[in-house]
Amino acid sequence: MHRARMSLRYLEENGWKGVVLAVRPSDVEGVVEPALLRSIPADTMVERVPALPIRWTRRLGVGSLALRAMPYLYKAGAKIIADHRPDLVYFTTTQFATMTLGRLWKRRFGTPYVIDLQDPWAGGYYQSRPRGNRPPKYRWASALHRTLEPWTMRQVDGVVAVTEPYHRDLCRRYPSMRPDRCATVPFGVEPGDFEIAASSANGSQGSPQGERWIRGVYVGVLGNVMRTTCTAICEALAAGLRSHPELFSRVRLDFVGTDYAHANPRETIRPIALERGLGAYITESPRRVPYFESLKHMVGADFLLLVGSDDPHYTASKVFPYIFARRPLLAILHEASSTVGILRSTSSAEVVTFGDGADPEAIARSLLPTWERLLRRLPFEPATNGAALEAHTAREMTRRQCELFDRIVTER
């Protein structure tokens, strides 16, 4: 959703105008944040549609928003295309099943469509993992995605992805996909969001002045894909308490909004911490928080933690809000993650990397000295490379999206 939200204000300077098709907030499970509307141009046309009530569909075992809203999205989208004759349709969402509408509308109206992959659609990450680590309904969902992705991708006109390996995988699976119709566009950041966050009434204000704790904050989803790094953090903290108790005994880590689930969200790092006797040092609030509240958690921290996945293709969508928060940043990431290059090029973080199959204890041994060095420097503001950051703003990312749009419509 944030890709579309941040792009809307910069489309016109690139020769485009956006019309938004979305599900109405009352039918979406999740946090409703009216302040987000303040960042959208006032003249933007937004068409909202209903979805089947989840209290009905859940009885049939269906909670997916895409499946609940599909008939309404198809009908409303068809009317928009018939009335306004857009040059293309752009899907930017992780509700993958909705992307099949692109092929249906193309067959009916001839309108090209572009898909933005923020995560892999039919990814095979969990195939090699123990069954106990797989998400609920994984087998059913995986079968659905393996059916819908090829049907949709064989007719797609362009693909935007947050990292280059997504394109390589798709071009290998679908020979009809042209590399010149693929654009790698990471998530950007809208600096004005921090101004809106500062003016909002809710959110974390940080520790009181003179507080003796050193507060580290992570905001974002964790889950099984980050269990290795979570374990490494706990191991490093335990080692720090043994070797440097005068420093690490002051550390308090807050993990906020760590689970996608709206009903009965589950903790990831807190159980690991309790196993190691670190319950006094690590708290976890798994329920998702509004976006602007998450920004206030970031700017109110003494330092930030960026926890990476053991998936080498993982790209942290939150990396730029973390950088623009201007707080000391400690990142633990797979060495192949594109986020590593971003952080190093902007000189905005202390980065600890690990490779495939890395042992949490080995990661912890690398993490501890870097963490200690950061803590001893506090308080400080990172010497961020401002010129490098300009290449990662929402304005620049919108320009790159529109370049792909231009190529598609010009060729047609």
C-alpha positions as a Markdown table, in Angstrom:
| # | Residue | x | y | z |
|---|---|---|---|---|
| 1 | Met | 0.0 | 0.0 | 0.0 |
| 2 | His | 2.8 | 2.4 | 0.8 |
| 3 | Arg | 4.3 | 2.1 | -2.7 |
| 4 | Ala | 1.1 | 3.5 | -4.2 |
| 5 | Arg | 0.7 | 6.1 | -1.4 |
| 6 | Met | 4.2 | 7.5 | -1.8 |
| 7 | Ser | 4.1 | 7.5 | -5.6 |
| 8 | Leu | 0.8 | 9.3 | -6.1 |
| 9 | Arg | 2.2 | 12.8 | -5.4 |
| 10 | Tyr | 5.0 | 12.4 | -7.9 |
| 11 | Leu | 3.2 | 10.8 | -10.8 |
| 12 | Glu | 2.2 | 14.0 | -12.6 |
| 13 | Glu | 5.8 | 15.4 | -12.7 |
| 14 | Asn | 6.6 | 12.2 | -14.7 |
| 15 | Gly | 3.6 | 12.6 | -17.0 |
| 16 | Trp | 1.2 | 10.2 | -15.3 |
| 17 | Lys | -2.0 | 10.5 | -13.3 |
| 18 | Gly | -3.1 | 7.8 | -10.8 |
| 19 | Val | -6.6 | 6.4 | -10.2 |
| 20 | Val | -6.7 | 4.1 | -7.1 |
| 21 | Leu | -8.8 | 1.0 | -6.7 |
| 22 | Ala | -8.9 | -0.3 | -3.2 |
| 23 | Val | -11.0 | -2.3 | -0.7 |
| 24 | Arg | -12.9 | -0.1 | 1.8 |
| 25 | Pro | -11.2 | 0.0 | 5.3 |
| 26 | Ser | -14.2 | -1.5 | 7.1 |
| 27 | Asp | -13.6 | -4.8 | 5.3 |
| 28 | Val | -9.9 | -5.0 | 5.9 |
| 29 | Glu | -8.5 | -6.7 | 8.9 |
| 30 | Gly | -5.8 | -4.5 | 10.3 |
| 31 | Val | -4.9 | -1.0 | 11.6 |
| 32 | Val | -6.9 | 1.9 | 10.1 |
| 33 | Glu | -4.8 | 5.1 | 10.1 |
| 34 | Pro | -6.7 | 8.1 | 8.7 |
| 35 | Ala | -3.5 | 10.3 | 9.0 |
| 36 | Leu | -2.2 | 8.4 | 5.9 |
| 37 | Leu | -4.7 | 10.2 | 3.7 |
| 38 | Arg | -2.9 | 13.5 | 4.5 |
| 39 | Ser | 0.0 | 12.4 | 2.3 |
| 40 | Ile | -2.2 | 11.7 | -0.8 |
| 41 | Pro | -3.0 | 14.5 | -3.3 |
| 42 | Ala | -6.5 | 15.9 | -2.7 |
| 43 | Asp | -7.5 | 15.5 | -6.3 |
| 44 | Thr | -6.7 | 11.7 | -6.5 |
| 45 | Met | -9.7 | 9.6 | -7.6 |
| 46 | Val | -10.1 | 6.7 | -5.2 |
| 47 | Glu | -12.7 | 4.0 | -5.8 |
| 48 | Arg | -13.4 | 1.8 | -2.8 |
| 49 | Val | -15.1 | -1.6 | -3.0 |
| 50 | Pro | -16.5 | -4.0 | -0.4 |
| 51 | Ala | -15.4 | -7.5 | 0.4 |
| 52 | Leu | -17.3 | -10.5 | 1.6 |
| 53 | Pro | -17.5 | -10.2 | 5.4 |
| 54 | Ile | -14.7 | -12.2 | 7.1 |
| 55 | Arg | -17.1 | -13.4 | 9.8 |
| 56 | Trp | -18.8 | -15.4 | 7.0 |
| 57 | Thr | -15.9 | -16.6 | 5.0 |
| 58 | Arg | -13.8 | -17.7 | 8.0 |
| 59 | Arg | -16.4 | -20.4 | 8.6 |
| 60 | Leu | -15.3 | -21.8 | 5.3 |
| 61 | Gly | -11.7 | -21.4 | 6.2 |
| 62 | Val | -11.1 | -18.4 | 4.0 |
| 63 | Gly | -9.6 | -15.3 | 5.4 |
| 64 | Ser | -7.7 | -13.9 | 2.4 |
| 65 | Leu | -8.7 | -10.3 | 1.5 |
| 66 | Ala | -7.9 | -10.9 | -2.1 |
| 67 | Leu | -10.4 | -13.8 | -2.4 |
| 68 | Arg | -13.0 | -12.0 | -0.4 |
| 69 | Ala | -12.8 | -8.9 | -2.6 |
| 70 | Met | -12.1 | -10.4 | -6.0 |
| 71 | Pro | -15.6 | -10.1 | -7.6 |
| 72 | Tyr | -16.0 | -6.5 | -6.4 |
| 73 | Leu | -12.5 | -5.5 | -7.6 |
| 74 | Tyr | -13.1 | -7.1 | -11.0 |
| 75 | Lys | -16.4 | -5.2 | -11.6 |
| 76 | Ala | -15.2 | -1.8 | -10.3 |
| 77 | Gly | -11.9 | -2.1 | -12.2 |
| 78 | Ala | -13.7 | -3.0 | -15.5 |
| 79 | Lys | -15.9 | 0.1 | -15.1 |
| 80 | Ile | -12.9 | 2.3 | -14.5 |
| 81 | Ile | -11.1 | 0.9 | -17.6 |
| 82 | Ala | -14.3 | 1.3 | -19.7 |
| 83 | Asp | -14.9 | 4.9 | -18.5 |
| 84 | His | -11.3 | 6.3 | -18.3 |
| 85 | Arg | -9.3 | 4.1 | -20.7 |
| 86 | Pro | -6.1 | 4.1 | -18.7 |
| 87 | Asp | -2.8 | 3.4 | -20.4 |
| 88 | Leu | -2.0 | 0.6 | -18.0 |
| 89 | Val | -3.0 | -1.1 | -14.8 |
| 90 | Tyr | -0.4 | -1.3 | -11.9 |
| 91 | Phe | -0.7 | -3.9 | -9.1 |
| 92 | Thr | 1.3 | -3.0 | -6.0 |
| 93 | Thr | 0.1 | -5.2 | -3.2 |
| 94 | Thr | 1.0 | -8.4 | -1.4 |
| 95 | Gln | -2.5 | -9.7 | -2.0 |
| 96 | Phe | -1.2 | -11.8 | -4.9 |
| 97 | Ala | -4.4 | -13.3 | -6.1 |
| 98 | Thr | -5.7 | -9.9 | -7.1 |
| 99 | Met | -3.0 | -9.7 | -9.8 |
| 100 | Thr | -4.8 | -12.3 | -11.9 |
| 101 | Leu | -7.3 | -9.5 | -12.6 |
| 102 | Gly | -4.7 | -8.0 | -14.9 |
| 103 | Arg | -4.9 | -10.8 | -17.4 |
| 104 | Leu | -8.7 | -10.8 | -17.2 |
| 105 | Trp | -8.9 | -7.1 | -17.9 |
| 106 | Lys | -6.3 | -7.3 | -20.6 |
| 107 | Arg | -8.2 | -10.0 | -22.4 |
| 108 | Arg | -11.4 | -7.9 | -22.2 |
| 109 | Phe | -10.0 | -4.4 | -22.9 |
| 110 | Gly | -6.5 | -4.9 | -24.2 |
| 111 | Thr | -5.1 | -2.8 | -21.3 |
| 112 | Pro | -1.5 | -3.8 | -20.4 |
| 113 | Tyr | -0.6 | -4.5 | -16.8 |
| 114 | Val | 2.4 | -4.2 | -14.6 |
| 115 | Ile | 3.0 | -6.2 | -11.4 |
| 116 | Asp | 5.0 | -4.9 | -8.4 |
| 117 | Leu | 6.6 | -7.8 | -6.5 |
| 118 | Gln | 7.3 | -6.6 | -2.9 |
| 119 | Asp | 7.8 | -10.3 | -1.9 |
| 120 | Pro | 8.1 | -13.5 | -4.0 |
| 121 | Trp | 4.7 | -14.7 | -5.1 |
| 122 | Ala | 5.2 | -18.5 | -5.6 |
| 123 | Gly | 8.5 | -18.5 | -3.6 |
| 124 | Gly | 10.0 | -21.8 | -2.4 |
| 125 | Tyr | 11.6 | -20.5 | 0.8 |
| 126 | Tyr | 9.6 | -22.8 | 3.1 |
| 127 | Gln | 10.0 | -25.9 | 0.9 |
| 128 | Ser | 13.3 | -26.8 | 2.4 |
| 129 | Arg | 12.3 | -25.8 | 6.0 |
| 130 | Pro | 10.8 | -28.2 | 8.6 |
| 131 | Arg | 7.0 | -28.5 | 8.4 |
| 132 | Gly | 6.6 | -27.0 | 11.8 |
| 133 | Asn | 8.2 | -23.8 | 10.7 |
| 134 | Arg | 5.7 | -23.3 | 7.8 |
| 135 | Pro | 2.8 | -20.8 | 8.0 |
| 136 | Pro | -0.7 | -22.0 | 8.7 |
| 137 | Lys | -2.4 | -23.3 | 5.5 |
| 138 | Tyr | 0.9 | -23.3 | 3.7 |
| 139 | Arg | 0.2 | -26.3 | 1.6 |
| 140 | Trp | -3.1 | -24.9 | 0.3 |
| 141 | Ala | -1.7 | -21.4 | -0.2 |
| 142 | Ser | 1.4 | -22.7 | -2.0 |
| 143 | Ala | -0.7 | -24.8 | -4.4 |
| 144 | Leu | -2.9 | -21.8 | -5.2 |
| 145 | His | 0.1 | -19.5 | -5.8 |
| 146 | Arg | 1.9 | -22.0 | -8.0 |
| 147 | Thr | -1.2 | -22.1 | -10.1 |
| 148 | Leu | -2.0 | -18.4 | -10.3 |
| 149 | Glu | 1.5 | -17.0 | -10.8 |
| 150 | Pro | 2.3 | -18.7 | -14.1 |
| 151 | Trp | -1.2 | -18.0 | -15.5 |
| 152 | Thr | -0.7 | -14.3 | -14.7 |
| 153 | Met | 3.0 | -13.9 | -15.5 |
| 154 | Arg | 2.8 | -15.4 | -19.0 |
| 155 | Gln | 0.8 | -12.3 | -20.1 |
| 156 | Val | 2.3 | -9.6 | -17.9 |
| 157 | Asp | 3.7 | -6.5 | -19.7 |
| 158 | Gly | 6.1 | -5.4 | -17.0 |
| 159 | Val | 7.4 | -6.3 | -13.6 |
| 160 | Val | 8.7 | -4.0 | -10.8 |
| 161 | Ala | 10.5 | -5.8 | -8.0 |
| 162 | Val | 12.3 | -4.6 | -4.9 |
| 163 | Thr | 15.4 | -6.7 | -5.6 |
| 164 | Glu | 17.1 | -8.0 | -8.8 |
| 165 | Pro | 17.0 | -11.8 | -7.9 |
| 166 | Tyr | 13.2 | -11.7 | -8.1 |
| 167 | His | 13.6 | -10.8 | -11.8 |
| 168 | Arg | 16.2 | -13.4 | -12.5 |
| 169 | Asp | 13.9 | -16.1 | -11.0 |
| 170 | Leu | 10.9 | -15.0 | -13.0 |
| 171 | Cys | 12.8 | -14.7 | -16.3 |
| 172 | Arg | 14.2 | -18.3 | -15.8 |
| 173 | Arg | 10.7 | -19.7 | -15.1 |
| 174 | Tyr | 8.9 | -17.7 | -17.8 |
| 175 | Pro | 11.1 | -17.3 | -21.0 |
| 176 | Ser | 8.5 | -15.0 | -22.5 |
| 177 | Met | 9.3 | -12.3 | -19.9 |
| 178 | Arg | 11.6 | -9.7 | -21.3 |
| 179 | Pro | 14.4 | -8.3 | -19.1 |
| 180 | Asp | 13.9 | -4.8 | -20.5 |
| 181 | Arg | 10.4 | -4.9 | -19.2 |
| 182 | Cys | 11.7 | -5.5 | -15.6 |
| 183 | Ala | 12.7 | -2.7 | -13.2 |
| 184 | Thr | 14.3 | -3.1 | -9.9 |
| 185 | Val | 12.8 | -0.4 | -7.6 |
| 186 | Pro | 13.4 | -0.7 | -3.8 |
| 187 | Phe | 11.1 | 0.9 | -1.4 |
| 188 | Gly | 11.8 | 4.6 | -1.0 |
| 189 | Val | 10.9 | 7.0 | 1.8 |
| 190 | Glu | 8.9 | 10.2 | 1.9 |
| 191 | Pro | 10.7 | 12.6 | 4.2 |
| 192 | Gly | 7.4 | 14.5 | 4.8 |
| 193 | Asp | 6.1 | 11.4 | 6.6 |
| 194 | Phe | 8.2 | 12.2 | 9.6 |
| 195 | Glu | 6.6 | 15.7 | 9.8 |
| 196 | Ile | 3.2 | 14.1 | 9.9 |
| 197 | Ala | 4.3 | 11.6 | 12.5 |
| 198 | Ala | 5.7 | 14.5 | 14.7 |
| 199 | Ser | 2.3 | 16.3 | 14.5 |
| 200 | Ser | 0.2 | 13.2 | 15.4 |
| 201 | Ala | -1.1 | 12.7 | 18.9 |
| 202 | Asn | -0.2 | 9.0 | 19.4 |
| 203 | Gly | 3.0 | 7.0 | 19.5 |
| 204 | Ser | 6.2 | 6.6 | 21.5 |
| 205 | Gln | 7.9 | 9.7 | 22.8 |
| 206 | Gly | 11.1 | 7.9 | 23.8 |
| 207 | Ser | 12.6 | 7.5 | 27.3 |
| 208 | Pro | 12.3 | 10.3 | 29.8 |
| 209 | Gln | 15.3 | 12.6 | 30.0 |
| 210 | Gly | 17.8 | 11.2 | 32.4 |
| 211 | Glu | 16.5 | 7.6 | 32.1 |
| 212 | Arg | 19.3 | 5.2 | 32.9 |
| 213 | Trp | 18.2 | 2.6 | 30.3 |
| 214 | Ile | 19.6 | 2.4 | 26.8 |
| 215 | Arg | 16.5 | 1.7 | 24.7 |
| 216 | Gly | 16.9 | -0.2 | 21.4 |
| 217 | Val | 13.9 | -0.5 | 19.1 |
| 218 | Tyr | 12.9 | -2.8 | 16.2 |
| 219 | Val | 9.6 | -2.1 | 14.4 |
| 220 | Gly | 8.4 | -4.7 | 11.9 |
| 221 | Val | 7.5 | -8.3 | 11.3 |
| 222 | Leu | 9.7 | -11.1 | 12.7 |
| 223 | Gly | 8.5 | -14.7 | 12.3 |
| 224 | Asn | 10.3 | -18.0 | 11.6 |
| 225 | Val | 12.4 | -16.5 | 8.8 |
| 226 | Met | 14.2 | -14.3 | 11.4 |
| 227 | Arg | 14.5 | -16.9 | 14.1 |
| 228 | Thr | 18.3 | -17.3 | 13.4 |
| 229 | Thr | 19.0 | -13.6 | 13.8 |
| 230 | Cys | 16.7 | -13.3 | 16.8 |
| 231 | Thr | 18.6 | -16.1 | 18.5 |
| 232 | Ala | 21.9 | -14.4 | 17.6 |
| 233 | Ile | 20.7 | -11.2 | 19.3 |
| 234 | Cys | 19.8 | -13.0 | 22.4 |
| 235 | Glu | 23.1 | -14.9 | 22.5 |
| 236 | Ala | 25.0 | -11.6 | 22.0 |
| 237 | Leu | 23.1 | -9.9 | 24.7 |
| 238 | Ala | 23.7 | -12.7 | 27.1 |
| 239 | Ala | 27.4 | -12.7 | 26.3 |
| 240 | Gly | 27.5 | -8.9 | 26.7 |
| 241 | Leu | 25.9 | -9.2 | 30.1 |
| 242 | Arg | 28.7 | -11.6 | 31.1 |
| 243 | Ser | 31.6 | -9.6 | 29.6 |
| 244 | His | 30.5 | -6.0 | 30.0 |
| 245 | Pro | 27.7 | -6.0 | 32.7 |
| 246 | Glu | 28.2 | -2.3 | 33.4 |
| 247 | Leu | 27.1 | -1.5 | 29.8 |
| 248 | Phe | 24.7 | -4.2 | 28.6 |
| 249 | Ser | 22.8 | -4.3 | 31.9 |
| 250 | Arg | 21.4 | -0.9 | 30.9 |
| 251 | Val | 20.1 | -2.2 | 27.5 |
| 252 | Arg | 16.4 | -2.7 | 27.0 |
| 253 | Leu | 15.1 | -4.0 | 23.7 |
| 254 | Asp | 11.6 | -3.3 | 22.4 |
| 255 | Phe | 10.3 | -5.3 | 19.4 |
| 256 | Val | 7.1 | -3.7 | 18.1 |
| 257 | Gly | 4.5 | -5.0 | 15.6 |
| 258 | Thr | 6.2 | -8.3 | 15.0 |
| 259 | Asp | 3.3 | -10.4 | 13.6 |
| 260 | Tyr | 1.0 | -10.0 | 10.6 |
| 261 | Ala | -1.8 | -11.9 | 12.3 |
| 262 | His | -4.7 | -9.7 | 13.4 |
| 263 | Ala | -6.2 | -12.3 | 15.7 |
| 264 | Asn | -4.0 | -13.9 | 18.3 |
| 265 | Pro | -0.6 | -12.5 | 17.1 |
| 266 | Arg | 2.4 | -14.6 | 18.1 |
| 267 | Glu | 5.7 | -13.6 | 19.6 |
| 268 | Thr | 9.0 | -14.5 | 18.0 |
| 269 | Ile | 11.9 | -13.2 | 20.0 |
| 270 | Arg | 10.4 | -13.1 | 23.5 |
| 271 | Pro | 10.2 | -16.9 | 24.0 |
| 272 | Ile | 13.8 | -17.1 | 22.9 |
| 273 | Ala | 14.8 | -14.5 | 25.4 |
| 274 | Leu | 12.9 | -16.2 | 28.2 |
| 275 | Glu | 14.7 | -19.5 | 27.5 |
| 276 | Arg | 18.0 | -17.6 | 28.2 |
| 277 | Gly | 16.8 | -15.7 | 31.2 |
| 278 | Leu | 16.6 | -12.4 | 29.4 |
| 279 | Gly | 13.0 | -11.6 | 30.1 |
| 280 | Ala | 13.9 | -8.4 | 31.9 |
| 281 | Tyr | 15.8 | -7.1 | 28.9 |
| 282 | Ile | 13.6 | -7.9 | 25.9 |
| 283 | Thr | 9.9 | -7.0 | 25.4 |
| 284 | Glu | 7.8 | -7.8 | 22.4 |
| 285 | Ser | 4.5 | -6.3 | 21.3 |
| 286 | Pro | 3.4 | -8.5 | 18.3 |
| 287 | Arg | 0.3 | -6.6 | 17.4 |
| 288 | Arg | 0.7 | -4.3 | 14.4 |
| 289 | Val | 0.9 | -0.6 | 15.0 |
| 290 | Pro | -0.1 | 2.3 | 12.7 |
| 291 | Tyr | 2.6 | 3.5 | 10.4 |
| 292 | Phe | 3.1 | 7.0 | 11.9 |
| 293 | Glu | 3.2 | 5.5 | 15.3 |
| 294 | Ser | 6.0 | 3.2 | 14.1 |
| 295 | Leu | 8.0 | 6.2 | 13.0 |
| 296 | Lys | 7.6 | 7.8 | 16.4 |
| 297 | His | 8.9 | 4.6 | 18.0 |
| 298 | Met | 12.0 | 4.9 | 15.8 |
| 299 | Val | 12.8 | 8.5 | 16.5 |
| 300 | Gly | 12.2 | 8.0 | 20.2 |
| 301 | Ala | 14.8 | 5.2 | 20.5 |
| 302 | Asp | 18.4 | 5.5 | 21.7 |
| 303 | Phe | 19.4 | 3.1 | 18.9 |
| 304 | Leu | 17.6 | 1.0 | 16.3 |
| 305 | Leu | 17.9 | -2.7 | 15.4 |
| 306 | Leu | 17.4 | -3.9 | 11.8 |
| 307 | Val | 16.8 | -7.6 | 12.0 |
| 308 | Gly | 17.3 | -9.5 | 8.7 |
| 309 | Ser | 16.1 | -12.9 | 7.4 |
| 310 | Asp | 18.1 | -16.0 | 6.6 |
| 311 | Asp | 16.6 | -15.7 | 3.1 |
| 312 | Pro | 19.4 | -14.2 | 0.9 |
| 313 | His | 16.9 | -12.4 | -1.3 |
| 314 | Tyr | 15.3 | -10.5 | 1.7 |
| 315 | Thr | 15.1 | -6.8 | 1.2 |
| 316 | Ala | 14.0 | -4.8 | 4.2 |
| 317 | Ser | 11.2 | -2.5 | 3.1 |
| 318 | Lys | 11.6 | -0.5 | 6.2 |
| 319 | Val | 15.3 | 0.3 | 5.6 |
| 320 | Phe | 14.8 | 3.9 | 4.5 |
| 321 | Pro | 12.4 | 4.9 | 7.4 |
| 322 | Tyr | 15.1 | 3.5 | 9.6 |
| 323 | Ile | 17.8 | 5.6 | 7.9 |
| 324 | Phe | 15.7 | 8.8 | 7.9 |
| 325 | Ala | 14.9 | 8.4 | 11.6 |
| 326 | Arg | 18.6 | 9.6 | 12.1 |
| 327 | Arg | 19.1 | 7.3 | 15.0 |
| 328 | Pro | 22.2 | 5.0 | 15.6 |
| 329 | Leu | 21.5 | 1.8 | 13.7 |
| 330 | Leu | 22.7 | -1.7 | 14.2 |
| 331 | Ala | 21.8 | -4.1 | 11.3 |
| 332 | Ile | 22.1 | -7.9 | 11.3 |
| 333 | Leu | 21.6 | -9.2 | 7.7 |
| 334 | His | 22.4 | -12.0 | 5.3 |
| 335 | Glu | 25.5 | -11.0 | 3.3 |
| 336 | Ala | 23.6 | -11.4 | 0.0 |
| 337 | Ser | 20.8 | -9.0 | 0.9 |
| 338 | Ser | 20.5 | -5.9 | -1.2 |
| 339 | Thr | 19.9 | -4.0 | 2.1 |
| 340 | Val | 23.6 | -4.4 | 3.0 |
| 341 | Gly | 24.7 | -2.4 | 0.0 |
| 342 | Ile | 22.1 | 0.3 | 0.7 |
| 343 | Leu | 23.3 | 0.8 | 4.3 |
| 344 | Arg | 27.0 | 0.8 | 3.4 |
| 345 | Ser | 26.5 | 3.3 | 0.5 |
| 346 | Thr | 24.6 | 5.7 | 2.7 |
| 347 | Ser | 27.1 | 5.2 | 5.7 |
| 348 | Ser | 24.0 | 5.0 | 8.0 |
| 349 | Ala | 24.6 | 1.9 | 10.1 |
| 350 | Glu | 26.9 | -0.6 | 11.7 |
| 351 | Val | 26.3 | -3.8 | 9.6 |
| 352 | Val | 26.9 | -7.3 | 10.8 |
| 353 | Thr | 26.5 | -10.0 | 8.0 |
| 354 | Phe | 26.2 | -13.8 | 7.9 |
| 355 | Gly | 26.1 | -16.4 | 5.2 |
| 356 | Asp | 23.9 | -19.4 | 4.3 |
| 357 | Gly | 23.5 | -21.9 | 7.1 |
| 358 | Ala | 25.2 | -19.6 | 9.7 |
| 359 | Asp | 25.0 | -20.7 | 13.3 |
| 360 | Pro | 23.4 | -18.2 | 15.7 |
| 361 | Glu | 26.3 | -18.5 | 18.1 |
| 362 | Ala | 28.8 | -17.6 | 15.3 |
| 363 | Ile | 26.6 | -14.6 | 14.3 |
| 364 | Ala | 26.5 | -13.5 | 18.0 |
| 365 | Arg | 30.3 | -13.6 | 18.2 |
| 366 | Ser | 30.5 | -11.2 | 15.3 |
| 367 | Leu | 27.7 | -9.1 | 16.6 |
| 368 | Leu | 28.9 | -8.5 | 20.1 |
| 369 | Pro | 32.0 | -6.3 | 19.5 |
| 370 | Thr | 30.1 | -4.2 | 16.9 |
| 371 | Trp | 27.2 | -3.8 | 19.4 |
| 372 | Glu | 29.5 | -2.8 | 22.2 |
| 373 | Arg | 31.2 | -0.2 | 20.1 |
| 374 | Leu | 27.9 | 1.3 | 19.1 |
| 375 | Leu | 26.7 | 1.4 | 22.7 |
| 376 | Arg | 29.8 | 3.1 | 24.0 |
| 377 | Arg | 29.4 | 5.9 | 21.4 |
| 378 | Leu | 25.9 | 6.8 | 22.4 |
| 379 | Pro | 24.4 | 9.3 | 22.0 |
| 380 | Phe | 25.3 | 10.3 | 18.4 |
| 381 | Glu | 23.7 | 10.9 | 15.0 |
| 382 | Pro | 24.9 | 8.7 | 12.2 |
| 383 | Ala | 27.1 | 10.6 | 9.6 |
| 384 | Thr | 24.7 | 9.6 | 6.8 |
| 385 | Asn | 25.6 | 10.3 | 3.2 |
| 386 | Gly | 22.9 | 12.7 | 2.2 |
| 387 | Ala | 23.7 | 12.6 | -1.5 |
| 388 | Ala | 23.4 | 8.9 | -1.6 |
| 389 | Leu | 20.0 | 9.1 | 0.2 |
| 390 | Glu | 18.6 | 11.3 | -2.5 |
| 391 | Ala | 18.6 | 8.3 | -4.8 |
| 392 | His | 16.3 | 6.4 | -2.5 |
| 393 | Thr | 13.5 | 8.9 | -2.0 |
| 394 | Ala | 9.9 | 8.3 | -3.0 |
| 395 | Arg | 10.3 | 10.9 | -5.8 |
| 396 | Glu | 13.2 | 9.0 | -7.3 |
| 397 | Met | 11.5 | 5.6 | -7.0 |
| 398 | Thr | 8.4 | 7.0 | -8.7 |
| 399 | Arg | 10.5 | 8.3 | -11.6 |
| 400 | Arg | 12.0 | 4.8 | -12.1 |
| 401 | Gln | 8.5 | 3.2 | -12.1 |
| 402 | Cys | 7.3 | 5.7 | -14.6 |
| 403 | Glu | 10.3 | 5.0 | -16.9 |
| 404 | Leu | 9.1 | 1.4 | -17.1 |
| 405 | Phe | 5.5 | 2.6 | -17.7 |
| 406 | Asp | 6.7 | 4.9 | -20.5 |
| 407 | Arg | 8.6 | 2.0 | -22.3 |
| 408 | Ile | 5.5 | -0.2 | -22.2 |
| 409 | Val | 3.0 | 2.3 | -23.6 |
| 410 | Thr | 5.4 | 3.7 | -26.2 |
| 411 | Glu | 6.1 | 0.2 | -27.6 |
| 412 | Arg | 2.4 | -0.5 | -27.7 |
